[in-house]
């Protein structure tokens, strides 16, 4: 449920309207895809499997209905504003309950606010929701200067909540959204009531000997397994974390290439888990289409380079109560998470996967409701 939002100075209503010419150009490029060969029998071990990609490219060109998904997004109130010289785009879905808690939802890479549509449906008005596109992603447009690392993004999103008039709010995020959410807690602890995280990035983080010694033997074994897994899956992150501009030319010119790059995470993150709790093809193609139509695939990739300096750097604990929903194959290590967050809740959930809002929205919604419900009232939650 949603209701109209009163006008806010500096905030403009937004509607998605992709020109027909862009749709025709996308289809032409997809049909003209030049396919590489593939070694027999390698499956996903050497990268995205060709037949999987060919099938999805075929569906994108001749089956997927962008207009239907565009209409679904346009059914929700969307807005833009400019903060720190950067255009921001966000959904603002108000609850029918004026005193409902306020919750910001933060996507990761290669996501967009569309990832949260199933979760918004399941939450069904339990919160006032603010769902931004991360700077550089989708309808926020590309970033135009260096320096858009997670702490800066956190400060800008904090300023967005202040502009909207929210005195207190919670934050939920997965993947890069979990990194930014934690930074919001560090920069705005008096206004942030709680932080709920999934898809923590502990598998890819360097771990010091001192950190290891603080873990249980079982957790140390899990860290070793995570590091072995990461060595075979980190190619995409290494490229974006060091030389994103080189990659941007291919992502910007070839929609099939862009889709393949995103399937490294949507499916290649863990093919077996994805078979059990798949990310629906339409959800994958909606994210990919948004980044294609807005020409922000290269800008989104830059987040890895921007954030590289933050990974492995000890972070002060924010003090904000933090919950972690650890979905199947998230690979989070509780002992490591406790060194960076004030953990008050940890839930192991044996369904879903890395994209929990798309794969297990009901389970994610339940954990969010229970966590924020346990915090009790947290001040004025209506825009001033």
DRENDO-574425 format. One record per residue (C-alpha): x, y, z; residue in one letter. Coordinates in nm, 3 decimals, padded with zeros to 5 digits. Layout:
DRENDO-574425
+---------+---------+---------+------+
!       X !       Y !       Z ! code !
+---------+---------+---------+------+
!       X !       Y !       Z !    a !
...
+---------+---------+---------+------+
end
This chain:
DRENDO-574425
+---------+---------+---------+------+
!       X !       Y !       Z ! code !
+---------+---------+---------+------+
!  00.000 !  00.000 !  00.000 !    x !
!  00.117 !  00.355 ! -00.066 !    x !
! -00.024 !  00.703 ! -00.053 !    x !
!  00.086 !  01.031 ! -00.213 !    x !
!  00.386 !  01.205 ! -00.059 !    x !
!  00.358 !  01.576 !  00.019 !    x !
!  00.590 !  01.792 ! -00.195 !    x !
!  00.939 !  01.833 ! -00.049 !    x !
!  01.153 !  02.129 ! -00.158 !    x !
!  01.428 !  02.016 ! -00.393 !    x !
!  01.262 !  01.681 ! -00.463 !    x !
!  01.095 !  01.618 ! -00.802 !    x !
!  00.854 !  01.341 ! -00.905 !    x !
!  01.002 !  01.094 ! -01.152 !    x !
!  00.857 !  00.853 ! -01.406 !    x !
!  01.040 !  00.593 ! -01.615 !    x !
!  00.982 !  00.640 ! -01.988 !    x !
!  01.226 !  00.444 ! -02.203 !    x !
!  01.193 !  00.551 ! -02.570 !    x !
!  01.079 !  00.292 ! -02.823 !    x !
!  01.396 !  00.361 ! -03.021 !    x !
!  01.604 !  00.235 ! -02.726 !    x !
!  01.402 ! -00.085 ! -02.710 !    x !
!  01.449 ! -00.140 ! -03.084 !    x !
!  01.823 ! -00.074 ! -03.058 !    x !
!  01.855 ! -00.322 ! -02.772 !    x !
!  01.677 ! -00.595 ! -02.969 !    x !
!  01.893 ! -00.529 ! -03.276 !    x !
!  02.211 ! -00.564 ! -03.071 !    x !
!  02.090 ! -00.882 ! -02.902 !    x !
!  02.005 ! -01.046 ! -03.235 !    x !
!  02.346 ! -00.950 ! -03.373 !    x !
!  02.541 ! -01.102 ! -03.082 !    x !
!  02.868 ! -01.261 ! -03.190 !    x !
!  02.917 ! -01.578 ! -02.988 !    x !
!  03.249 ! -01.723 ! -02.872 !    x !
!  03.331 ! -02.092 ! -02.876 !    x !
!  03.322 ! -02.293 ! -02.555 !    x !
!  03.530 ! -02.589 ! -02.443 !    x !
!  03.327 ! -02.911 ! -02.416 !    x !
!  03.212 ! -03.016 ! -02.073 !    x !
!  03.339 ! -02.718 ! -01.872 !    x !
!  02.993 ! -02.600 ! -01.764 !    x !
!  03.018 ! -02.305 ! -01.525 !    x !
!  03.371 ! -02.386 ! -01.409 !    x !
!  03.536 ! -02.155 ! -01.662 !    x !
!  03.273 ! -01.881 ! -01.650 !    x !
!  02.914 ! -01.830 ! -01.759 !    x !
!  02.785 ! -02.131 ! -01.954 !    x !
!  02.720 ! -02.037 ! -02.317 !    x !
!  02.388 ! -02.219 ! -02.365 !    x !
!  02.246 ! -02.065 ! -02.047 !    x !
!  02.340 ! -01.721 ! -02.173 !    x !
!  02.212 ! -01.788 ! -02.527 !    x !
!  01.874 ! -01.895 ! -02.392 !    x !
!  01.848 ! -01.585 ! -02.173 !    x !
!  01.959 ! -01.353 ! -02.454 !    x !
!  01.694 ! -01.510 ! -02.676 !    x !
!  01.428 ! -01.451 ! -02.411 !    x !
!  01.548 ! -01.092 ! -02.360 !    x !
!  01.512 ! -01.018 ! -02.731 !    x !
!  01.182 ! -01.196 ! -02.802 !    x !
!  01.000 ! -01.279 ! -02.477 !    x !
!  01.081 ! -01.040 ! -02.196 !    x !
!  00.829 ! -00.754 ! -02.166 !    x !
!  01.012 ! -00.439 ! -02.049 !    x !
!  00.697 ! -00.227 ! -02.063 !    x !
!  00.525 ! -00.452 ! -01.808 !    x !
!  00.809 ! -00.408 ! -01.560 !    x !
!  00.836 ! -00.037 ! -01.635 !    x !
!  00.466 ! -00.005 ! -01.555 !    x !
!  00.509 ! -00.195 ! -01.229 !    x !
!  00.788 !  00.038 ! -01.118 !    x !
!  00.588 !  00.344 ! -01.224 !    x !
!  00.301 !  00.228 ! -01.004 !    x !
!  00.517 !  00.325 ! -00.705 !    x !
!  00.602 !  00.687 ! -00.619 !    x !
!  00.948 !  00.774 ! -00.752 !    x !
!  01.150 !  01.090 ! -00.707 !    x !
!  01.483 !  01.252 ! -00.785 !    x !
!  01.690 !  01.511 ! -00.601 !    x !
!  02.049 !  01.637 ! -00.607 !    x !
!  02.279 !  01.612 ! -00.304 !    x !
!  02.656 !  01.676 ! -00.304 !    x !
!  02.636 !  01.739 ! -00.678 !    x !
!  02.497 !  01.392 ! -00.748 !    x !
!  02.151 !  01.310 ! -00.879 !    x !
!  01.968 !  01.063 ! -00.656 !    x !
!  01.671 !  00.850 ! -00.758 !    x !
!  01.450 !  00.674 ! -00.506 !    x !
!  01.119 !  00.506 ! -00.445 !    x !
!  00.921 !  00.653 ! -00.155 !    x !
!  00.645 !  00.412 ! -00.060 !    x !
!  00.445 !  00.546 !  00.234 !    x !
!  00.253 !  00.317 !  00.466 !    x !
! -00.114 !  00.372 !  00.529 !    x !
! -00.017 !  00.379 !  00.899 !    x !
!  00.113 !  00.732 !  00.972 !    x !
!  00.315 !  00.615 !  01.275 !    x !
!  00.483 !  00.323 !  01.092 !    x !
!  00.858 !  00.285 !  01.126 !    x !
!  01.074 !  00.427 !  00.847 !    x !
!  01.304 !  00.189 !  00.665 !    x !
!  01.562 !  00.251 !  00.393 !    x !
!  01.633 ! -00.046 !  00.162 !    x !
!  01.973 ! -00.060 ! -00.010 !    x !
!  02.054 ! -00.282 ! -00.307 !    x !
!  02.394 ! -00.416 ! -00.408 !    x !
!  02.576 ! -00.484 ! -00.735 !    x !
!  02.448 ! -00.538 ! -00.999 !    x !
!  02.113 ! -00.451 ! -00.850 !    x !
!  01.859 ! -00.168 ! -00.858 !    x !
!  01.554 ! -00.077 ! -00.647 !    x !
!  01.359 ! -00.323 ! -00.863 !    x !
!  01.518 ! -00.599 ! -00.653 !    x !
!  01.292 ! -00.498 ! -00.366 !    x !
!  00.958 ! -00.516 ! -00.547 !    x !
!  00.873 ! -00.864 ! -00.408 !    x !
!  00.980 ! -00.753 ! -00.059 !    x !
!  00.770 ! -00.436 ! -00.080 !    x !
!  00.468 ! -00.650 ! -00.168 !    x !
!  00.526 ! -00.885 !  00.128 !    x !
!  00.592 ! -00.605 !  00.379 !    x !
!  00.249 ! -00.468 !  00.278 !    x !
!  00.264 ! -00.128 !  00.439 !    x !
!  00.446 ! -00.227 !  00.758 !    x !
!  00.702 !  00.053 !  00.703 !    x !
!  00.741 !  00.384 !  00.528 !    x !
!  01.000 !  00.278 !  00.268 !    x !
!  01.274 !  00.481 !  00.103 !    x !
!  01.447 !  00.277 ! -00.167 !    x !
!  01.729 !  00.464 ! -00.344 !    x !
!  01.936 !  00.375 ! -00.648 !    x !
!  02.296 !  00.379 ! -00.530 !    x !
!  02.485 !  00.673 ! -00.687 !    x !
!  02.611 !  00.564 ! -01.027 !    x !
!  02.339 !  00.300 ! -01.073 !    x !
!  02.036 !  00.317 ! -01.299 !    x !
!  01.813 !  00.621 ! -01.282 !    x !
!  02.053 !  00.799 ! -01.047 !    x !
!  02.271 !  00.837 ! -01.354 !    x !
!  02.648 !  00.798 ! -01.360 !    x !
!  02.876 !  00.948 ! -01.100 !    x !
!  03.072 !  01.238 ! -01.249 !    x !
!  03.370 !  01.268 ! -01.014 !    x !
!  03.596 !  01.020 ! -00.833 !    x !
!  03.548 !  00.963 ! -00.463 !    x !
!  03.208 !  00.793 ! -00.442 !    x !
!  03.311 !  00.533 ! -00.188 !    x !
!  03.069 !  00.374 !  00.063 !    x !
!  03.127 !  00.635 !  00.340 !    x !
!  03.045 !  00.919 !  00.099 !    x !
!  02.739 !  00.736 ! -00.028 !    x !
!  02.632 !  00.685 !  00.334 !    x !
!  02.661 !  01.057 !  00.407 !    x !
!  02.454 !  01.145 !  00.100 !    x !
!  02.181 !  00.895 !  00.186 !    x !
!  02.178 !  01.027 !  00.542 !    x !
!  02.126 !  01.374 !  00.395 !    x !
!  01.842 !  01.237 !  00.181 !    x !
!  01.659 !  01.111 !  00.489 !    x !
!  01.709 !  01.450 !  00.654 !    x !
!  01.572 !  01.624 !  00.343 !    x !
!  01.265 !  01.401 !  00.354 !    x !
!  01.210 !  01.508 !  00.715 !    x !
!  01.267 !  01.174 !  00.888 !    x !
!  01.396 !  01.207 !  01.243 !    x !
!  01.459 !  00.837 !  01.298 !    x !
!  01.487 !  00.546 !  01.058 !    x !
!  01.621 !  00.195 !  01.011 !    x !
!  01.837 !  00.065 !  00.728 !    x !
!  01.837 ! -00.272 !  00.552 !    x !
!  02.095 ! -00.373 !  00.294 !    x !
!  02.252 ! -00.667 !  00.117 !    x !
!  02.582 ! -00.704 ! -00.070 !    x !
!  02.718 ! -00.351 ! -00.122 !    x !
!  02.399 ! -00.232 !  00.044 !    x !
!  02.520 ! -00.400 !  00.364 !    x !
!  02.847 ! -00.207 !  00.345 !    x !
!  02.671 !  00.127 !  00.295 !    x !
!  02.411 !  00.049 !  00.561 !    x !
!  02.683 ! -00.011 !  00.819 !    x !
!  02.850 !  00.317 !  00.722 !    x !
!  02.519 !  00.500 !  00.769 !    x !
!  02.510 !  00.360 !  01.121 !    x !
!  02.859 !  00.495 !  01.182 !    x !
!  02.780 !  00.843 !  01.047 !    x !
!  02.426 !  00.886 !  01.181 !    x !
!  02.402 !  00.673 !  01.499 !    x !
!  02.164 !  00.903 !  01.686 !    x !
!  01.901 !  00.889 !  01.411 !    x !
!  01.945 !  00.527 !  01.298 !    x !
!  01.735 !  00.296 !  01.512 !    x !
!  01.874 ! -00.029 !  01.378 !    x !
!  02.055 ! -00.193 !  01.088 !    x !
!  01.944 ! -00.518 !  00.924 !    x !
!  02.192 ! -00.690 !  00.691 !    x !
!  02.209 ! -00.986 !  00.458 !    x !
!  02.469 ! -01.104 !  00.206 !    x !
!  02.759 ! -00.979 !  00.418 !    x !
!  03.082 ! -00.957 !  00.221 !    x !
!  03.295 ! -01.150 !  00.471 !    x !
!  03.400 ! -01.411 !  00.214 !    x !
!  03.594 ! -01.155 !  00.009 !    x !
!  03.746 ! -00.958 !  00.297 !    x !
!  04.111 ! -00.999 !  00.400 !    x !
!  04.137 ! -01.152 !  00.746 !    x !
!  04.431 ! -01.080 !  00.975 !    x !
!  04.591 ! -01.331 !  01.211 !    x !
!  04.458 ! -01.129 !  01.503 !    x !
!  04.105 ! -01.152 !  01.367 !    x !
!  04.143 ! -01.527 !  01.313 !    x !
!  04.256 ! -01.584 !  01.670 !    x !
!  03.932 ! -01.428 !  01.798 !    x !
!  03.725 ! -01.690 !  01.610 !    x !
!  03.615 ! -02.037 !  01.708 !    x !
!  03.785 ! -02.335 !  01.535 !    x !
!  03.470 ! -02.392 !  01.330 !    x !
!  03.466 ! -02.028 !  01.220 !    x !
!  03.834 ! -02.045 !  01.123 !    x !
!  03.755 ! -02.347 !  00.906 !    x !
!  03.474 ! -02.151 !  00.745 !    x !
!  03.708 ! -01.860 !  00.673 !    x !
!  03.955 ! -02.098 !  00.505 !    x !
!  03.675 ! -02.247 !  00.293 !    x !
!  03.552 ! -01.899 !  00.201 !    x !
!  03.898 ! -01.789 !  00.093 !    x !
!  03.940 ! -02.100 ! -00.123 !    x !
!  03.601 ! -02.031 ! -00.285 !    x !
!  03.687 ! -01.664 ! -00.341 !    x !
!  04.010 ! -01.749 ! -00.524 !    x !
!  03.804 ! -01.916 ! -00.797 !    x !
!  03.532 ! -01.648 ! -00.812 !    x !
!  03.708 ! -01.314 ! -00.774 !    x !
!  03.794 ! -01.235 ! -01.136 !    x !
!  03.500 ! -01.000 ! -01.188 !    x !
!  03.576 ! -00.810 ! -00.865 !    x !
!  03.949 ! -00.784 ! -00.939 !    x !
!  03.879 ! -00.626 ! -01.279 !    x !
!  03.624 ! -00.377 ! -01.145 !    x !
!  03.834 ! -00.306 ! -00.839 !    x !
!  04.140 ! -00.212 ! -01.043 !    x !
!  04.059 ! -00.125 ! -01.408 !    x !
!  03.683 ! -00.060 ! -01.438 !    x !
!  03.713 !  00.183 ! -01.729 !    x !
!  03.858 ! -00.085 ! -01.958 !    x !
!  03.563 ! -00.310 ! -01.884 !    x !
!  03.313 ! -00.027 ! -01.931 !    x !
!  03.358 ! -00.021 ! -02.309 !    x !
!  03.243 ! -00.382 ! -02.346 !    x !
!  02.957 ! -00.345 ! -02.096 !    x !
!  02.834 ! -00.032 ! -02.273 !    x !
!  02.854 ! -00.172 ! -02.627 !    x !
!  02.722 ! -00.527 ! -02.588 !    x !
!  02.402 ! -00.609 ! -02.397 !    x !
!  02.484 ! -00.981 ! -02.420 !    x !
!  02.825 ! -00.910 ! -02.271 !    x !
!  02.671 ! -00.701 ! -01.995 !    x !
!  02.424 ! -00.978 ! -01.914 !    x !
!  02.704 ! -01.236 ! -01.906 !    x !
!  02.901 ! -01.018 ! -01.666 !    x !
!  02.602 ! -00.994 ! -01.432 !    x !
!  02.534 ! -01.367 ! -01.449 !    x !
!  02.872 ! -01.417 ! -01.282 !    x !
!  02.691 ! -01.309 ! -00.967 !    x !
!  02.324 ! -01.382 ! -01.032 !    x !
!  02.399 ! -01.747 ! -01.116 !    x !
!  02.775 ! -01.809 ! -01.108 !    x !
!  02.792 ! -01.706 ! -00.742 !    x !
!  02.661 ! -02.054 ! -00.665 !    x !
!  02.490 ! -02.245 ! -00.949 !    x !
!  02.362 ! -02.526 ! -00.725 !    x !
!  02.195 ! -02.288 ! -00.480 !    x !
!  02.052 ! -02.089 ! -00.770 !    x !
!  01.889 ! -02.403 ! -00.907 !    x !
!  01.716 ! -02.452 ! -00.572 !    x !
!  01.615 ! -02.087 ! -00.520 !    x !
!  01.658 ! -01.926 ! -00.860 !    x !
!  01.654 ! -01.558 ! -00.933 !    x !
!  01.374 ! -01.533 ! -01.186 !    x !
!  01.488 ! -01.446 ! -01.541 !    x !
!  01.258 ! -01.142 ! -01.548 !    x !
!  01.424 ! -01.004 ! -01.232 !    x !
!  01.772 ! -01.049 ! -01.380 !    x !
!  01.666 ! -00.886 ! -01.706 !    x !
!  01.493 ! -00.595 ! -01.531 !    x !
!  01.811 ! -00.502 ! -01.346 !    x !
!  02.019 ! -00.552 ! -01.660 !    x !
!  01.776 ! -00.350 ! -01.872 !    x !
!  01.775 ! -00.058 ! -01.628 !    x !
!  02.153 ! -00.040 ! -01.625 !    x !
!  02.159 ! -00.079 ! -02.005 !    x !
!  01.899 !  00.190 ! -02.082 !    x !
!  02.061 !  00.437 ! -01.840 !    x !
!  02.414 !  00.360 ! -01.968 !    x !
!  02.537 !  00.313 ! -01.612 !    x !
!  02.697 ! -00.033 ! -01.629 !    x !
!  03.042 !  00.129 ! -01.635 !    x !
!  02.957 !  00.372 ! -01.357 !    x !
!  02.816 !  00.094 ! -01.139 !    x !
!  03.135 ! -00.107 ! -01.192 !    x !
!  03.338 !  00.184 ! -01.056 !    x !
!  03.196 !  00.124 ! -00.709 !    x !
!  03.437 ! -00.168 ! -00.673 !    x !
!  03.736 !  00.058 ! -00.742 !    x !
!  03.596 !  00.327 ! -00.512 !    x !
!  03.539 !  00.079 ! -00.229 !    x !
!  03.870 ! -00.106 ! -00.265 !    x !
!  04.038 !  00.107 !  00.002 !    x !
!  03.766 !  00.023 !  00.255 !    x !
!  03.796 ! -00.355 !  00.229 !    x !
!  04.025 ! -00.501 !  00.490 !    x !
!  04.043 ! -00.174 !  00.684 !    x !
!  03.927 ! -00.215 !  01.045 !    x !
!  03.599 ! -00.031 !  01.100 !    x !
!  03.479 !  00.109 !  01.428 !    x !
!  03.160 ! -00.048 !  01.557 !    x !
!  02.874 !  00.197 !  01.514 !    x !
!  02.692 !  00.108 !  01.833 !    x !
!  02.366 !  00.085 !  01.638 !    x !
!  02.182 ! -00.244 !  01.707 !    x !
!  02.249 ! -00.472 !  01.410 !    x !
!  02.080 ! -00.791 !  01.288 !    x !
!  02.213 ! -01.032 !  01.028 !    x !
!  01.996 ! -01.267 !  00.824 !    x !
!  02.240 ! -01.530 !  00.698 !    x !
!  02.076 ! -01.697 !  00.400 !    x !
!  02.196 ! -02.023 !  00.247 !    x !
!  02.538 ! -01.981 !  00.083 !    x !
!  02.581 ! -01.625 !  00.209 !    x !
!  02.906 ! -01.751 !  00.367 !    x !
!  02.895 ! -01.494 !  00.646 !    x !
!  03.105 ! -01.568 !  00.956 !    x !
!  02.942 ! -01.454 !  01.277 !    x !
!  03.269 ! -01.399 !  01.463 !    x !
!  03.398 ! -01.167 !  01.189 !    x !
!  03.067 ! -00.982 !  01.171 !    x !
!  03.078 ! -00.924 !  01.547 !    x !
!  03.414 ! -00.749 !  01.508 !    x !
!  03.255 ! -00.482 !  01.285 !    x !
!  02.895 ! -00.457 !  01.407 !    x !
!  02.702 ! -00.442 !  01.733 !    x !
!  02.525 ! -00.771 !  01.673 !    x !
!  02.203 ! -00.821 !  01.866 !    x !
!  02.043 ! -01.078 !  01.635 !    x !
!  02.171 ! -01.351 !  01.401 !    x !
!  01.937 ! -01.571 !  01.200 !    x !
!  02.053 ! -01.863 !  00.984 !    x !
!  01.795 ! -01.916 !  00.707 !    x !
!  01.826 ! -02.233 !  00.498 !    x !
!  01.650 ! -02.099 !  00.187 !    x !
!  01.720 ! -01.828 ! -00.065 !    x !
!  02.068 ! -01.706 ! -00.138 !    x !
!  02.271 ! -01.396 ! -00.207 !    x !
!  01.973 ! -01.209 ! -00.359 !    x !
!  01.737 ! -01.272 ! -00.068 !    x !
!  01.487 ! -00.998 ! -00.157 !    x !
!  01.430 ! -01.178 ! -00.488 !    x !
!  01.482 ! -01.539 ! -00.378 !    x !
!  01.318 ! -01.547 ! -00.035 !    x !
!  01.123 ! -01.223 !  00.021 !    x !
!  00.885 ! -01.372 !  00.280 !    x !
!  01.165 ! -01.504 !  00.498 !    x !
!  01.354 ! -01.176 !  00.467 !    x !
!  01.040 ! -00.975 !  00.548 !    x !
!  00.975 ! -01.188 !  00.858 !    x !
!  01.325 ! -01.130 !  00.990 !    x !
!  01.303 ! -00.756 !  00.922 !    x !
!  00.967 ! -00.727 !  01.097 !    x !
!  01.083 ! -00.924 !  01.400 !    x !
!  01.407 ! -00.731 !  01.438 !    x !
!  01.262 ! -00.381 !  01.412 !    x !
!  00.961 ! -00.486 !  01.616 !    x !
!  01.197 ! -00.590 !  01.895 !    x !
!  01.347 ! -00.239 !  01.907 !    x !
!  01.019 ! -00.078 !  02.009 !    x !
!  00.911 !  00.275 !  01.913 !    x !
!  01.189 !  00.496 !  01.786 !    x !
!  01.074 !  00.851 !  01.776 !    x !
!  00.888 !  01.053 !  01.517 !    x !
!  00.867 !  00.864 !  01.188 !    x !
!  00.654 !  01.100 !  00.984 !    x !
!  00.801 !  01.365 !  00.753 !    x !
!  00.803 !  01.708 !  00.907 !    x !
+---------+---------+---------+------+
end
